Amino acid sequence: MADFFTNVLFVQLINGLFIAAGIYLVASGLSLVFGVLGILNFAHGSFYMYGAFFVFTYVGFTVGDFWPALIIAPLAVVVLGVVMEVVFLRPIYKSDPLYQLLLTYALVLIFGDLIKIFYGAENLSVSRPEGFESTVTVFGSQFPSYQMFVLLPAGFLTVLGLYLFLNRTNIGRTVRAATQDREMIGALGVNVRLLYTGVFAVGAFLGGLGGAVLAPMGALYPGMDFDVIIEVFLVVVLGGLGSMAGTALGAIIYGELKSFGILWVPELESVFIYVLMAVVLVARPQGLLGKKVEGGH
């Protein structure tokens, strides 16, 4: 009985980390963009949706060639993100945040309708890549092999890559400086417009990468952007808006609460994270690892 109980806890722990890795892929992009640009991009969920649909399109054209799509689809989303930043967001950086939120929400509706026009309203799916249809054994427990790919190579490498980029490169240090004082980097001769566009492109890539990686894990449908953006907002608000470490922590907390909630109280599993977020926001409004953000660009 003790062994059974231990195995169940282990399985749920790994499942929680899998959920965390998937949501972090998307949430990290939103958190990065907010930290530098100060814009809470509601359309970030659309990047996730388009990444998934671009994978579906590429795999359909190449008759199952999945792996190149993991790079091609996010890069296609980057093009969409750069156009969005230059044409729509750049003119309103100094506007009231409410206008920015309304604009990005309007773009969500447009992006969603375009998906319906080109793909229809039916659920679509992407098959798991060859060699990842089975399960793997970890300490005596069975897990889908593709789920372990999402957790280890995809999730872990994204966390490591972002950490190295932000902490070990000159561009990354400039980005971190921008999260602290946007006016200062302009005074130091940094091309702020180019920096903003570049950061937004990285955020779009991460959103598209999340959609591409998770495409084989569930149905693709118009409206999946709304579903994921709610989860993403929960994670970044819980961890602290603009804090990459906070986003990672928030993703882990979200994943484990969801996993163990499904095990113990499945009818209330979605309530736990909202209760925790309410408690955190009352005790620490800036989130677990967030800092108070000074307004203005």
N, C-alpha and C positions, 0 to 999 in steps of 0.2 A: 504493500500500500504506500509506503514511504517512497519507494522507487517510482511508483506511478505518479505520485504527487510531484516529486522532483522533476520528472520528465515533462509533465504538463506545464510546470512553471518555466522550464527551460524553453519549451516550444513557444510559449506565449511571449517570453522575453525576446527571442529571436524574431518572432513575428512583429513585435513592437518596434524593434530596430529596423526591420524592413520597411514598415510604414513610415518611420522617421526618415530613413534615407530617401524614400520617394518624395515626401513632402519637402524635405530640405532642398532637393534639386530645384524645386520651383520657388520656394520661399527665399532662398539665398539671393536670387536675382532681384526680387521685390525689395528686400532689405538693403541691398547694395545701392539700388537706385534711390531709395528714400534717403539713405545716409548721405549721399553726395548731392543729389538734386533737390531734395526736400519735397519730392512729389510722391504722393501715395497713388501709384498707378493702378487703377481698378482694372485696366485692360491687360494687366500682366497675366491673368488667367487665359486670355485669348492667345497669348504666345504659347502657353502650354497646349491649348487645343489645336492650334495650327501646327505645332511640332508633331503631334500625334497624327493629324490628318495628312501632313506631308510624308510621314513614314508610310502610311497606308497607300498613298499615291505612288511613291517610289517603289515600294515592294510590289505593287500591282503591275507597274510597267516593266520591272526587271524579273518578274515571276519568282519572287521569293528571296531576292538578294537583300537581306535585312541589314547587315552590319554597316555598309557604306551610308545607309540612311541615318544612322546615329550621328553622323557628322553633317551630312548634306541637309537634313531637315532643320537642325538648329541654325545652320548658316542661312538658309532661306528665311527663317524667322528673323534673323539679324537684319536682313534687308528690309523686311516689313517694319521692324522696330526703329531703324534709322530714319526711314521715311516718316514714320509717325512722330519721332522726336523733332526732326527738322521742320516739318510742315505744320504740325499741330501744337506741340508742346512748347517749342522754343519761344513763340510770340507771347506766351502767357506765363512765363516763369515768375514774373513779378506780380501776377494777379493774385486775388484772394484764393486760398487753397480750395474753397468751395467750387470755384469755377474750374479749377484743374480736375477735381473729382467728377464734376458733371460732364466735362469734356471726355475724360477717359471712360466714363460710363456710357456716353453716347457712342464712343468707338466700339465698346463691347457689343452693343446692339447691332452696329453695322457689320462687325466681323462675324457675329453669329448668323446674320441674314445671308452673308456671302457663303458661309458653309452650307446653309440650307439650299441656296441656289445651285451650287456646284456638286454637292454630295447628297442632297435630299435630307429628309428628316428621319430616316430609318437608322437603327443602330448598325454600325459596321465593326469589323474586328481585324486585328493583325495577328497572324499565327506566330507562335514563339519560334525563334530561329532554330535551325537544324542543330541537333545536339543538346538542346536545352528543353526538350519535351518531357524528360524523366525527372527523377528525384535524386537527391544526394543524401547520404547519411552523415549526420554530425552528432557525435557522442550518443549514438544509438537512436536518434530521432530523424525522421524523414522530412526533408524540405524540398520544394520544387527547385530545380537547379537554376532556373532563370531568376527566381526570387533571391537566391544567393548572389547571382551576378549583380542584381540591383543593389544589394546591401554592400558587397565588398568592392568589386572593381569600380562600379558606377558611383555609389554613394561615398565610399571612403576616398577615392581619388579626387572627387569633386571638392570635398572638404579640405584635403591636403593641397590640392592645386590652388584653391582660393587663398588658403593660409600663406603659401609660398609666394603667390602673386602679390598679396597685400603687404607682406612683411619682409620680403627678400628681394624685391625689385624696385627700381627708382620710380617707375610709373605707379606701382602699388603704393609706395610711400606718399606720392603726390595725391593719390586718391584718398588715402587715409587723412592727409592734411586737409583735403577739401571737406571731409565730414566734420572737421573741427572748426574751420574758419574759411568760408568760401571766398570772402573778400581778400584775404591775405594772399591766396595763391594767385589771384589776378594781379595783385600789386607786385608779386615776384616775377612776373613776366610769363606765367603759364597761360596758354590759350584756353580760356575757360570754356568757350563754346565747343571746341574740339574735345576737351576733357569730358564735358557733359555728354556729348554724342557718343564718345567711346564707352563711357560707363553705362549709358543706356543700351548700347549694343551688347555689352557683356551681360547685362541683366536680361535682355531679350534672348540671348544665346542660352542662358541658364534655364529660362522658362521653356524655350523650345526643346532643350535637352531633356528636361523633365518629362515633357509630353512624349518625346521620341522613345525614351527608355521605358516609360510606363505603358506605352501603346499596346504591347502584347498582354498586359495584365488585366484588361477589362474592355468594356464596350466603348466605342467611339461614337459620339452623338452631339448634335447641337445642344448647347447648354452645359456641357461638361466644364466649360470655363467658369460658369457661375458656381458650380459645385466645388471646384478646387480653390477658387479665390477665397471662399469663406474659410476653408481650412488653413489656407496660407495666411490670411489676416490673423486668425487665432494664434498661429505659431509666432509670427513676427511681433504681435502686440504682447504676447506672453513673455517672449524673450527680451524684447526691447527694440523698438523701431530703430533701424539703422545699425544695430549691433550684430555683426556676423557671428560672434561667439554666442550671443543671446539667441539668435535664430537657430543655431545648432542645438542649444539646450532646449529651446522651446519645441523643436521638432522631436527630440527624444522623449520629452515629457508627454507630448501629444500622442506619439506612437505607442508608448507603453500604457497610457491611460486608455486609449482606444482598444488595444489588444487585450488587456486584463479586464476592461469593462465588458467586452464581448463575452469573455469567459465567465465572469461572475454575475453580472446583471445586464444581460444583452438588451433588455428593453430600455435601459437607462444609460447605455454606453456613451451616447453623445452628450449627456448632461454633465459628466464629470469635468470635462475640459472647460465648459462654460463656467461652472462653479469655481474652478481653480482660477480661471482668468479674472473673474469678478473679485475674488479675494486678493489676487496679486495687484490688480489695478487700484483697489482701495488702499492697500498697504504701501504699494510702490507704483505710482501712476506711470512712471517711465518704463516699466517692465523689469524683469529680473536682472538683466545686465545692461539695460539701456541708460542713456544719459539724457538729461533735459536738453531739448533741442531749442536753440535760439532761432526764432523765426527770421524770414527774409533771405533774399538772394543778394 
